[in-house]
Amino acid sequence: MTDSHEHMFDDRTPGVEEHEPTASYLSYTAGLGLAILLTIASFIVSQTNLLWAPGIPVGLVVLAFAQIGVHLVFFLHLGSGPDSTNNILALAFGVLIVFLVIAGSVWIITNLNSNVMPMSKP
């Protein structure tokens, strides 16, 4: 009976170590603070003349990627260690699939619009 009980706790997802460190309140608080700062910064960039007008989209994209990085590191706990390789590969595969769906949708919509013939006036 004890053997099956011990075996139940030995089943782990591939890449999860036995004594993997857990996140602390400090980690979540730091992530929340950075996420809030980046959100406020994006509102400031978009609502003020802080950046040159053509540079605003670039600034917002940079802040968006920074926000994604904060969420991946502080909330999803993705790191560069050997134990998180599977998580990073799963994330990369997910990003690839999302990119393919968006690119394919844009391609289809573009081709639909180019094939529409304008109606001639009688």
N, C-alpha and C positions, 0 to 999 in steps of 0.2 A: 504494500500500500504506500509506503513512503517513497519507493522508487518511482512510481508514477507521479507522485506529488512533486518530487524534485525535477522530474523530466518536464513537467508543465512549465516550470519557471525557467527552464533552460531554452525553451523555444523563443527565439528572438528573430527579428527582421534582419536580413543580411546587412552587415555594416554597423549594427548596433552593438557596442561593446558591453561587457558585463557591468562595469563600474563607470558608465558614461556620466560625465559631470552634468548636473542639472542646472538650469538657468536660475539666477537669483533675482530677487526683487530689484537690485541695483541695475542689472542688465536690462530688465523690462522698463524700468524708469528712465534709464539713459536712452533707450530706443524710442520711448514715447516722447521724451523731450526733443530729441533730434527730429522725429517725424513732425512734431508741432512746429518747430522752427523752420523746417523746409516748406511746410504748408504755408506758413505766414510769409516766408520769403517769396513763394510763387505768387501769392496775392499782391505783394508789394511790387514785384516785377511787372505784373500784368496791369496794375491800376495806376502806376506812377510813370514819370518820365526818367526813371533811374537808368534805364538802358536806352540806347539808340533804337528807334522804332523797328527797323528791320532785324535787330538782334533779339527782340523779345521772344519770338518762337524758339530760337536757339537756347536762350536762357531758361525758358520753361522746360525744354527737353532735358537740359543738363540737370535741372532741379528734379525732374521726374525720375531720371536714372539714379540720382542720389537717393531719392525716396525709396526706390526699389531696392537699392543696396542696403539701406537701413533696415527695411522690413526683412530682407533675406538674412542678414547677419543677426539682428537683435531679436526678432520674433520667430523666424523659422530655424534659426541656429545653424545656418549653412556656413561651414568654414572650409579651410583648405586642407584639413587633416585627412589622413588615410581612412578614417572611419566614416567620412561623409561623402565618399566618392560616388556611391550609389545615388544619394540624394541629388548631387550636382548633375549627374547624368540624367536622372529623371526630370530635373528642371530644364536642362538643355533640350531634351526630347519634347517636353511640353511647349517650350518656346518655339521650337521648329514647327510643331503641328499648328500652333496659333498663327505663325507667320505664313505657313502654306494656305491655311483657310482664308486669311485676310487677303493675301496676294491673289489667290484663285478667285475670290469674290470680286476683287477690283478688276481683274482681267476679264471676267465674264461680263460684268456690268459695262466695262469700256467697250467690249465687242458688241454688246446689245445696242448701245447708243450709236455706234458707228454704222450699224446696219440699217438703222431707221432711215427711210427715204422721206424727204419732205414732200408734203402733198402740194400738188400744183394747183394754182387758183384757176377756176374755170373762166 
